[in-house]
Amino acid sequence: MADATDDDLPEILIRRKRKHARAQANSTARRKARNAPRRDDLARAAYYVLLLTMEEAEKQGEIERANRMRHRMLLMMEDALFDRAASAMAFDGHADTVIQDVKAWVGARRFAKRREAEAARSAADTK
């Protein structure tokens, strides 16, 4: 928990930093025990939902709807001070590969959960 820069900190800040690290570790452990998603997991899922909804709208001939969603995404990226052209290129690239990306993400999550379960079984067997 302490690092080289802690030498320069007052004792109260070091204690606060350690207390925060313990609280964060406890929070992470509780979230993992519940198998609850992190904020970035929810954000990734929402992003994929957006891309899949756009793809569906285009297939149904609702080009205007798909364009509005794309426009809103690019406005959000601009508001966050990202370059509009670079954002459009990245977003459009993701839109082109969304099905493969979703399958890869879900597959990776399933693989990780299987490995966790196998490790837990192995640990239980050795006790």
N, C-alpha and C positions, 0 to 999 in steps of 0.2 A: 504494500500500500504506500509506503514511503518511497520517495525517489530522491535523486541527487539534489534536486532543487528544494527539497524540504528543509535542508540545512539553513536556508536563508529565511524561512518562515517563522513567525512567532509560534510558540507552543500551542496557543489557542486555535490558530488556523490549522496546524497539523492535526490536532484532535478533531476539529470539525471535518477536515478532509477524510480522516479515517472513519469517522462516524457515518459520513455520507457514503463512503465506499461499502461499508457493512450494510447500510440500509438498501443500497442499490443491489448488492449481491442477494440479500433476502428477497427483495422484490422480484428479481430475475428468477430465483429458485421457485417462488410461489407461482409465477406465471408459467414456468416450464412444467411444474407439477400439474397445473390445470390444462396444459397443452393449449394455452391461449396465444393468439397471434401477437406479435409486436406491432408497433405502429408502422414500421417499414413493410411488414407482411401485408397489413391492410392496405397500405398505399400501393403496393405492387398489384394486389388483387384488383383494386379499384382502377388502376391504370389498364390492366388487361380487360376489365369489363368495359371500359371506355372504348378501347380499340376494337373489341369484339362487337360492341353496339354500333360503332361506325361502319364496320365491315358488313354487318347485317343490314344497316340502313342503305348502304350502297347497293347491295344485292337486291333489295326490295325497290330500288329505283328512287329512294329518298335521298338524292344527292345533296339537296339543300340542307337537310338535317345533319348529314355527315359533315358537310362543310362548316356548319355552325359549331359543331362540337370541336372540330379541328381549330377553328378560329378562336374559340374560348380557351383552348389549351395553350395556343401560342400567345394569347394576351396574358395569361397567367405567367408564362415563362418570361415575357417581357417585363411584367410587373416585378418579377424577381431579378431583373436586370441581366437576363440572359440575352444573347444576340438572337434576333428573330430568325434570320436566315439559318443560323446553325441549329436553332431549336426546331425549325421546320424540317431540316434535313434529318435530324435525329428522330423526330417524331414520325415522319413519313417512312423512314427505314424500319422503325419498330412496327408500324402498321403493316408493312409488307411481310413481316415474319411473325406476326402475333400468334398464329396457331402453333408453330414450332416452339415459340418462346413459352407459351402457356404449358405445353406438354413437357418441356424441359424443366420448368420450375416445379410443376406438380410432381413429376418423376423424381426430381432431386429431393423434394420434401419427403416423399414416400420412402425413398432409399435411406435417407437419414433416420427416419422413424424406425424402419426395420433394423438398422444397425444399432440404434439405441435399445430396442427391445431385445435383440440378440445379446448385447453386452449385459443387460440387466439379468437375462436368463443365465448367462454364463457366470456372472457374479453370484447369483443365487445358488447355482450348482456347486460352486466351490466352497460355500459356507457350510 
